[in-house]
């Protein structure tokens, strides 16, 4: 057992910095950023006064199309700093 400990420490020392840098590069733990943030069940889009309703619907549809799903806007607040929320649905009558 004593002979294995240096290898474990070396493996740990090499893997932890790589995992931390990958997390920060992908902004995994940062939360919602500018633009669109979401997953396969839906997401939020940061409100921008210069975009119209059609642009938000198009962004949501493009996002949900990654998982072969339809999109549905659930909240549309026209206030600076607010978000437009949407859900991705398999069938028009069933929301996940």
N, C-alpha and C positions, 0 to 999 in steps of 0.2 A: 503494500500500500504506500509506503514511503516513496518509492520510485515514481509513482503516478502523480503525485502532488505538483511537481514542477510543470508537468504538461498541462494540468488543469489550470494552473495559474497563468501560463502562457496563453492558452486558448481563451481564457476569460479576459485577459488583458488586450488581446487582439479583437475580440468580438464586441465588447462593450462600446468602445469609441466608434466603431462602424455602425452599430445600431443607433447610437445617439445622433450621429451626423445624418443618417438616413431619415430619422424621425424629423429632424429640423429642416432638412432639405425638402421633404414632402409636406411640411407644416401639419403633421398628424395631430399634434396636441395643442395647436394654437387656437383652434375654434374657427368661427366663420370669418372669412376674409373678404376682400373686395370682389364683387362680381357674384358668381353663383357658387353655393356650397350645398352639397347634398349627398344622397346615396340612392340605392335602388328603390326606396320607398317614397322619395320626394326630396324637397329641399327648400332653400330660400334664395331669393335674388335681391341684392341691394337695390333700393329705389334710386333712380336717377331721373331728375326732372326732364331731361332732354329725350328720353325714350318714351315711346307710346305703348299702349296696351298690347298691340300686336307683337312688339319686340319681346315683351316678357313671355307671351304665349309661345313664341317661336323658340326662345331659350329653354323654356320648360319642356317643350315637345322634343327638342334636340337632345336634352339631357335624358329624358325617359326612354328615348329611342335606343339608347345603349343597351337597355335590358328588354327590348321589344315590348314596351309598355306605352300606354297612352298617358297624357298628362291632364291635370285638372287644377286650375288656379283656385286656391281656397281662401286667400286673404290678399287684398289689394289696397294698401293704405298709401295715399298720395302725400306723404310727409317726408321731408328730407331726413335721412338717417334711418328710415324705417325699412322694412323688408316686405317683399311680395313672396308669399309661401305657396307651394304647390305640392301635390301628391302624384305619384306614379301608380297607375291602375292597370290591372290585367284585363278586366272587363268593365264596361261603363257603369255597371250596377254594384261593383264590389271594390272598396277601398282597403288597402292593406294597412 
